[in-house]
Amino acid sequence: MIRVVLVEPREAGNVGAVARVMKNFGHRDLWIVGEHPNLHPLAGWWASGAEDLVEAARFAPSLGDAIADAHMTVATTSSRGRTTPVDLTPREVAQLAGTLGAGQTLALVFGREDSGLTREELVSCQHTAVVPTNREFPTMNLAQSAGIFCYELSTITPAQQPRELAPASLVERMHQRAEELLLEVGFLHANNPDRIYDGLRAMAGRADLDAREVTILLGIIRQIEWKLSQ
């Protein structure tokens, strides 16, 4: 299943337009995170036949709450001003989604129209993705970007024998425990631990850890913590 997550959308019309393009390509799971405008009636007007998706939208106080049970998480970002590489194109996101089973969820996260996602929100997702636009005119409307991803994701067929991937909440717990441990042993610097740990997050995201692998890593962390406490 594909879940579209809008983080603090600024315009109700954009929410409606996203709902419309989601319904165009058969996706129905819409989540809205944090502060948002009054959606009625403007979002319904822009939804133009997809008002049911706006009405059924789910609301979450934070991005972590919206993606906690997702098995794969992808943060979208603009190509404008980027200095770090982006993992995936929309087609590559679809190819990755094709490894999931029918009962597993890919959460596709879109940021604020004017400022996108924060660093913390980006690194809370396993992958980042961008629409490769013209460098001279790179920015896209929220619904246009969502439409490209929704189209590509409509072309996939769920895997017949999917891996048992760990939910995002379990992966995030592993990252929190690992970062605390690496701070304790002095591998990370307390004044700026994220400078190095963001790279470790990216490595784990590329590995697409399954539930068993995350559980093993958590067990290793617990064992090291116990040994240090002795």
N, C-alpha and C positions, 0 to 999 in steps of 0.2 A: 504494500500500500504506500502511496505517496502522500506525505503530509506537507502542506505549504504553510510556513510560519512567517508572519509579518511582524517585525519588531518595531513597535511604536510608530505605526504609519501616521503621517501628518494629515493626509487628505482622505475624506470618506469616499470620494469618487474613485480614488485609486484602489481602495479596498473592493469596491463594487466591480471595477474593471478587472482586477485579479480574479475575483470569483467567476466572472463571465468566461475568462480565458481558461480557467481551470475546468469549468463545465464543458467547454468546447472539446477538451481532450480527455474527458472522462475521469478527472480527479475531483474529489469532493471533500477532503479533509482539510479544512481551513482553520488555522489558529492565529490569534492576535495576542501579542505580548505587550504588557505594560500600558502606558498611557496611549489613548487613541481618541480621535474626534467622535462626536455623536454620529453614528452611522446612518441614521434615518432622518429624512427619506433619501438623501443624496446617494448613498451607496446602492440602494435599491434601484434608483434610476439608471446608474451606470452599469449595474449588473445586467439589466435588460434581458430578463428571462432566467437569470441565475440568482434571483432573490432568495431562493431556498437555501443556497450555500451561505449567503450572508446571515440569514436567520439561524442557521445551524452552526455558525462559527463558534469555536471554543476560545475562551479567554484565559490567559495565564499571567501571573504577576512577574515572572522572570523567564528568560530563555531556557534556563535549566529545567524549569517545570514543564515547559512545552515540549522538550526533546527527551525527557528522562527515560521514557520507555522505547525510544526509537533505537533501531539496530544499526543504523548508518546515518550520519549527520553531515550535511554539506552546507557550508556558509557561502553565499554568493557575494561577490565584491566587484567594484568597478575597476577597469583597467587604468583609469585616470590616476596619474601620479604614483603608480605602484613601483616600489623598489625591491620587492621580494617576489619570487616566483609563485605562481598559482598552480595548484595541483591539476585541475581538470577543466575541460571545455564541457558545454552542455551534452554533447554526444558521448563523451567519456563518462559523465555522470550517469547517463542512461545505461551504458555498458556495465558500469559498476552495479547499478541497481538490478541488472539482470542476473546477478549472482544471488539475489535474495529470493526467499520463498514467498508464496502468496500470503502467508501470515506474518511476514516481517515488514517493518516500516522504515522507509527512508524519509528523513526530515530535511526539507529544502528550505533554508533560512534566508530571508531577504531583510535588509536593513532599512533604516530611515531614508526617505526620499532625498533629504538634503545632506546627510552626513554618513549614511551607511551604518555598518556595524562597528562597535568599539573593538579594541584589541582583545579585551577579555571575552567578548562574544565570539569573535573569530576563532580564538584558540580553544573555546569550549566545543567546537565542532571538529570532527575527524579530518575533514577535507575542506578546501576552498575551491571555488569555481568562478569562472568569469566568461561572459560572452565576448569573443575576440572581435571587437569593433574597430572601425577606422580610427587610427591614432589621432587624426586631426579633428575627429568629432566622436569621442568615445562614450559619452553618457547616454543612457537610455531611460525612458520612462519605466517605472516599476512594473506596470502591467505588460509592457513590451518584453522586458527581460523575463518575467514569469512565463509569458507565452512561449518563448523559445525553449525554455527548460521543460515546460509542460508538454510541448509537442514531442521533443526527443524522448521524454519518459513514457509517452503513450505508445511508443514503438516496441517496448520491451516485452518479453515473455518471462514470467517468474521461473526461477530455477526449480527443477523437479526434486533435487536433493540438496537443499540449501544447508550451509554451515549454521551451527547454532551460535550466532553472534551475540556478544554481550550487550545489554541495554546501555544507553549513554550514561545513565546514573551510576552504574557499576564502574564503567571506565573512568568517570570523573572522580569517583571515590579512590580508585587506584592512583590517579594522578595527584590528588591531594596528599595521600599518604606518602607517595614516593617523593614529592617535593619537600615535605616536612622532614623525611628521613635524610635526604641529601643535604638539607640545611643543617641538620644536627651533626652530620659527620664532616661538614665543612667543604663539601664538593661545590655547593652553591653559596654565593655571597649574599648575606642577609640584606644588604642595601639594594640589590637588584637581582633577585633570584630568577626572574622571568627571562633575563637575557639569554641564559643557557637553557633553562627548562622548556622554553617555547620550542627549541630545536628537538628536545626529547619528545614533546607532544607530537610534533610533526612526524617523527620517526614511528611512533606508535600508531598514528593515524594511517600512515602508508602500509603498516603491517596488517591492518584490518583484523585485530585480535578477536578470536572467538571467546565464548564464555569460559571455556576450560582454561585457555591461556591467561585470561585476566585473573581468574581464580588462583592459578598457580603463582602469578606474579604478586598478588596480594598476600598469598601464603609466605612467599620469600620475604616480603617486606615485614610481615608480622614476626617472622622468625628472627630477622636481623634486629628489629626493635626489642624483642625479648632478650636477645643476647647482649645488647648494649645496656639494658637495664640491670643486668646481673653484676 
